[in-house]
């Protein structure tokens, strides 16, 4: 009787195992339907261009339509929450920028925390901040700017967009440099560039492409790039580290899914992202607008987010920035 019972148990276990294997084998491979990629920026931006390029490549790779849904507003919060609240089935993606790391730093009643609410897939692209001076200043390099700033407290007007990377790293630059500058807030990066052209601002951080025309016209000079290495677009510009200051500030774009998506789906998307970032035509396309493609793993991206968040929190602490 014991032998019969044991045999029956083994048969039941085998049946269950085979049944699970059959169900797994019968599960269709992701994706089986249209995928939307939410982008918290308007059409024509570099983030939008990256999203549309990725959607075209992903559509061909997966054999299912991947379309871009623009959801700008509230500094990216609307798009981030759209992804946060979507089902974690891989059919809603978010291609967003690093501003999501800043929400707890600047927003008092913030309900979004990047590491808690989204699953990182891949760091897609990035660009370093460059620090710029204008023709209204006689000082044209970092050494001269620091000497002038220390000798003339409060006389350098420093343009920033509040609640952004420009404010965080503008404050960090001044603290590390030991100078007292006057922060001049603008609603957009274009605003403080116009302020610089009119002489209201003498120093400001920017992306490289935002100031290249002003450089060509002799209006601006980039005195440092806030990265570990010199830029490919203009290797003549020295880094802060080469000039004795520890200031690293890189903006980035990354791909996410809602928290809870399966590792298999995340890894499949990460593999597609890595392959996209290696495509020569895409590398060339985005280098022309100042973006370097990365395409790393979910674990590497999560590590980068943690390091960035810690650095930005420290910059806010040094600058006395509190959530409002």
C-alpha positions in Angstrom: 0.0 0.0 0.0 2.9 2.3 0.9 4.4 1.7 -2.5 1.1 2.5 -4.3 0.7 5.7 -2.3 4.3 6.8 -2.9 3.8 6.1 -6.6 0.7 8.1 -6.7 2.4 11.1 -5.0 5.3 10.9 -7.5 2.9 10.8 -10.4 0.9 13.8 -9.0 4.2 15.8 -8.6 5.3 14.9 -12.1 1.9 15.9 -13.5 2.0 19.2 -11.7 5.6 19.9 -12.8 4.7 19.0 -16.4 1.6 21.1 -16.2 3.6 24.2 -15.1 6.1 23.6 -17.8 3.4 23.4 -20.4 1.8 26.6 -19.1 5.2 28.4 -19.2 5.9 27.0 -22.7 2.5 28.2 -23.8 3.0 31.7 -22.5 3.5 34.1 -25.4 6.8 35.9 -25.6 6.8 39.6 -24.7 5.6 41.8 -26.4 2.4 40.6 -28.0 0.7 43.9 -28.4 1.4 47.7 -28.8 3.8 49.3 -26.3 3.6 52.9 -25.3 6.7 54.9 -24.3 5.8 57.9 -22.1 8.0 60.9 -22.5 7.7 63.9 -20.1 8.8 66.4 -22.7 7.3 68.1 -25.7 8.0 67.3 -29.4 11.2 68.5 -30.8 13.3 68.2 -27.6 16.4 65.9 -27.5 14.5 63.6 -25.2 11.7 63.3 -27.7 14.1 62.7 -30.5 15.7 59.9 -28.6 12.4 58.4 -27.7 11.2 58.4 -31.4 14.5 56.9 -32.6 14.2 54.1 -29.9 10.6 53.5 -30.8 11.4 52.9 -34.4 14.2 50.5 -33.6 12.2 48.7 -30.9 9.2 48.3 -33.3 11.4 46.6 -35.8 13.1 44.4 -33.2 10.0 43.3 -31.4 7.6 43.1 -34.3 5.1 45.1 -32.3 4.4 48.8 -32.5 6.2 50.9 -29.9 4.8 54.5 -29.9 5.7 57.7 -28.1 3.2 59.5 -25.9 4.3 63.0 -24.9 3.2 64.0 -21.4 5.0 67.2 -20.5 4.2 69.3 -17.5 5.1 69.9 -13.8 8.8 69.4 -14.4 8.3 65.8 -15.6 6.0 64.8 -12.6 3.0 64.2 -14.8 4.9 61.7 -17.0 6.6 60.0 -14.1 3.3 59.5 -12.3 1.7 58.2 -15.5 4.3 55.4 -15.5 4.3 54.9 -11.8 0.5 54.2 -11.8 0.5 51.9 -15.0 0.3 48.1 -14.7 3.7 46.6 -14.4 3.3 44.4 -17.5 5.9 46.0 -19.7 3.4 47.7 -22.0 4.0 51.1 -20.5 7.6 52.4 -20.5 9.0 55.8 -19.4 11.9 57.5 -21.1 12.7 60.3 -18.8 15.4 62.7 -17.6 17.3 62.9 -14.4 15.0 65.6 -12.9 13.1 62.8 -11.3 16.0 62.4 -8.8 15.4 66.0 -7.7 11.7 65.8 -6.7 12.3 64.9 -3.0 15.0 67.6 -2.8 12.9 70.5 -4.0 9.2 69.4 -3.5 8.0 69.4 0.1 4.8 67.3 -0.5 6.5 65.1 -3.1 4.8 61.7 -3.6 7.3 60.4 -6.1 10.6 58.7 -5.2 12.5 57.3 -8.2 14.1 54.3 -6.5 10.8 53.3 -5.0 8.3 53.9 -7.8 10.0 52.8 -11.0 12.2 50.0 -12.1 15.4 51.1 -14.0 16.0 49.4 -17.3 18.9 51.2 -18.9 20.8 54.5 -18.8 20.3 55.6 -22.4 22.2 58.9 -22.9 23.9 61.7 -21.1 25.6 65.0 -21.4 27.9 66.9 -19.0 27.1 70.5 -17.9 29.5 73.1 -19.1 30.2 76.3 -17.1 30.2 79.4 -19.2 31.4 83.0 -18.7 30.5 86.0 -20.9 32.3 88.7 -22.7 31.2 91.2 -19.9 33.8 89.6 -17.6 37.5 90.2 -18.1 38.2 86.9 -16.5 38.1 84.2 -19.3 39.3 81.1 -17.5 38.5 79.3 -14.2 41.6 80.7 -12.4 40.7 84.3 -13.3 37.0 83.8 -12.4 37.9 82.4 -9.0 40.3 85.2 -8.3 37.7 87.8 -9.3 35.0 86.1 -7.3 37.1 86.0 -4.1 38.1 89.6 -4.5 34.6 90.8 -5.3 32.0 89.0 -3.2 28.5 89.0 -4.6 29.5 90.8 -7.8 29.3 87.7 -10.1 25.7 87.1 -11.1 25.2 83.3 -11.6 22.2 82.3 -13.7 20.2 79.2 -12.8 16.8 77.6 -13.3 15.4 76.9 -9.8 14.7 73.3 -8.8 17.0 71.9 -11.5 20.5 70.4 -11.9 21.7 73.9 -12.8 20.8 75.2 -9.3 22.2 72.2 -7.5 25.5 72.3 -9.3 25.7 76.0 -9.4 25.6 76.0 -5.6 28.1 73.2 -5.5 30.5 75.0 -7.8 30.4 78.1 -5.6 30.9 76.1 -2.4 33.8 74.1 -3.8 35.4 77.2 -5.4 35.0 79.3 -2.2 33.3 82.2 -3.9 30.2 84.2 -3.0 28.1 84.9 -6.2 24.6 86.2 -6.5 22.1 83.6 -7.8 19.8 85.0 -10.5 16.8 82.7 -11.2 15.2 82.2 -14.6 12.2 80.1 -15.6 14.2 78.4 -18.4 17.7 77.8 -19.6 17.0 80.0 -22.6 16.1 82.8 -20.1 19.5 83.0 -18.4 21.3 82.7 -21.8 19.4 85.8 -22.9 20.3 87.3 -19.5 23.9 86.6 -20.2 23.7 88.1 -23.6 22.2 91.3 -22.1 24.9 91.5 -19.4 22.6 90.6 -16.5 24.5 87.3 -15.9 28.2 86.7 -16.0 28.4 83.0 -15.3 26.0 80.1 -15.8 25.9 76.3 -16.4 24.5 74.9 -19.6 24.5 72.0 -22.0 27.1 72.4 -24.7 24.6 72.8 -27.6 22.8 75.6 -25.8 25.8 77.9 -26.0 27.7 76.8 -29.1 26.2 79.6 -31.3 27.1 82.2 -28.6 30.7 80.8 -28.6 31.0 81.1 -32.3 29.8 84.7 -32.1 32.4 85.5 -29.4 29.8 86.1 -26.8 30.6 83.2 -24.5 33.5 81.1 -23.4 33.3 77.7 -21.7 35.8 77.6 -18.9 35.2 74.1 -17.6 33.2 70.9 -18.3 31.8 69.1 -15.3 32.7 65.6 -16.2 35.5 63.1 -15.6 36.7 63.3 -19.2 36.8 66.0 -21.8 34.0 66.2 -24.3 34.3 64.6 -27.7 32.6 67.6 -29.3 35.3 70.0 -28.1 38.3 68.3 -26.4 40.0 71.7 -26.0 37.7 72.5 -22.9 39.4 71.3 -19.7 37.4 69.6 -16.9 37.0 71.0 -13.5 39.1 68.2 -12.0 42.0 69.1 -14.3 41.8 72.6 -12.8 41.7 71.5 -9.2 37.9 71.5 -8.5 35.8 68.4 -7.8 32.6 69.3 -9.7 30.9 66.5 -11.7 27.4 67.3 -13.2 25.9 65.2 -15.9 22.3 65.2 -17.0 21.0 61.9 -18.3 18.1 60.2 -20.0 17.0 56.7 -18.9 14.4 54.0 -19.7 12.1 52.7 -16.9 9.1 50.4 -16.4 6.6 50.6 -13.5 7.8 48.9 -10.4 7.0 45.2 -10.3 7.7 44.3 -14.0 9.2 40.9 -14.4 13.0 40.5 -14.7 12.5 38.7 -18.0 10.8 41.8 -19.5 13.2 44.2 -18.0 16.2 42.3 -19.3 14.7 42.0 -22.7 14.2 45.8 -22.9 17.7 46.3 -21.5 19.3 44.1 -24.2 17.4 46.1 -26.9 18.5 49.4 -25.3 22.2 48.3 -25.2 22.0 47.2 -28.9 20.4 50.5 -29.8 23.2 52.4 -28.1 25.8 50.6 -30.2 24.2 51.4 -33.6 26.7 53.6 -35.5 24.0 55.7 -37.1 22.4 56.4 -33.7 25.8 57.2 -32.1 26.5 59.7 -34.9 22.9 61.2 -34.8 23.1 61.9 -31.1 26.7 63.0 -30.9 25.7 65.8 -33.3 23.3 67.2 -30.7 25.7 66.7 -27.7 24.4 63.4 -26.4 26.5 60.3 -25.7 24.7 57.0 -25.8 25.2 54.4 -23.1 22.8 51.5 -22.9 23.9 49.8 -19.6 22.3 47.1 -17.5 19.5 47.5 -15.0 21.9 46.9 -12.1 24.4 49.5 -13.4 21.6 52.0 -13.9 20.3 51.5 -10.4 23.8 52.1 -9.0 24.1 55.3 -11.0 20.8 56.5 -9.7 21.8 55.8 -6.1 25.2 57.6 -6.5 23.5 60.6 -8.3 20.9 60.9 -5.6 23.4 61.0 -2.8 25.6 63.6 -4.6 22.6 65.8 -5.3 21.3 65.5 -1.8 24.7 66.6 -0.5 24.8 69.5 -3.0 21.4 70.7 -1.6 22.7 70.4 1.9 25.8 72.4 1.2 23.7 75.1 -0.5 21.1 75.2 2.2 18.4 74.1 -0.2 15.2 72.8 1.4 12.0 71.4 -0.1 9.2 73.9 -0.6 
